């Protein structure tokens, strides 16, 4: 009996499944599905696809496996918060790599401070560490130098060396010719080797390539770690994650890296504005590219048009160059002062929120015990509402704060209704609490309409 009909059916099904997988499996599509509909399956696909890359970075930077897991989860929670701002044309893997490295560095700084306080015996390194002499020297500085590569070299290098893709697979994902990808990966390796040599890690080309091939394969991500990251992302997608889903250390890491990314973007915007105001239209384009360039990336300089070749730009005088340098230095100092001021404001607002929360809890207990008045509790609740609004970053945060105030006003009204029915208070006190409940409900509806 011929098996050709069955083979034809299987082949057709394979083509259909393959086409369906290609249609939905790009990073950009998965990210778009998650941003638009909070598709948990799409986010899980991103975690599985790039989890090995993130886990590898965290294990190379950190020693404690618990710190590694916290940094892994914090990296993907940062993706939840910043998913809408990740460039559709960019590489999600490259974005995650840079964020994972920043998070891991911050986790390492916290671990060092914790160890200094506790002074424990040095524990074993995290899983994946090696006693190999070459790798021991290479490991502490490799990710730092990779993060400094220009994006056009870093992205294909990450795909081929840290995510385990072949040159053909990387070329298809990036939409580039295979030869271009191969050339850029080779140049990335050479740049890394040159920079590492300057830092005292001297390796031959062959040894460097063999170490990369052996040590930088994507780490196998435990299923429990993937599940934990997806659960935390789902819980955090609509707002702050409830207790039990995300640890305090992970939340601290996420807030830290998101704040750093915001400050970096702000600095670039300030620098671009300053430079564009100082130079003419031709060099203004260069200033804008300098501001957009990633850390460690050489900005692309536009070649002058053919008709401008005969008119080379005039060289600034020493006085003009000194004035420009002074203004740039002043702008950098101003940005640094802004960083400090913004951080202090954030700390003060968090302290204010803590005080307001404690006041509401105390006033609520007094009111329930019959020792406090409605006006005192209402004032405390409004102060808490103001503190929460100050820290709100989204409409959802503001609505959540208003709904909390509404729940408290509803609870007070229900308590007063029971007291009125028992003859303990008059109708005026009941109507006052009902008024405040309706006022709180109106505020919620108005915020939803904005």
Buried (B, 14 or more C-beta within 10 A) or exposed (E): EEEEEEEEEEEEEEEEEEEEEEEEEEBBBBBBBBBEEBBBEBBBBBBBBBBBBBBBBBBBBBBBBEBBBBBBBBBBBBBBBBBEEBEEEBBBBBBBBBBBBBBBBBBBEBBEEEBEEEEEEEEEBBEBBBEEEBBEBBBEBBBBBBBBBBBBBBBBBBBBBBBEBEBEBBBBBBEBEBEBBBBBBBBBBEBBBEBBEEEEBEBEEEEBBEBBEEBBBBBEBBEEBBEBBBBBBBBBBEEEBEEEBBBEBBBBBBBBBBBBBEBBEBBBEBBBBBBBEBBEEEEBBBBBBBBEBBEBBEBEEEEEEEEEEEEEEEEEEEEEEEEBEEBBEEBBEEBEEBBEEBEEEBEEBEEBBEEBBEBBEBBBEBBEEEEBEBEBBBBBBBBBBEBBEBEBEEEBBBBBBBBBBBEBBBBBBEBBBEBBEEEEBEEEBBEBBBEBBEEBBEBBEEBEEE
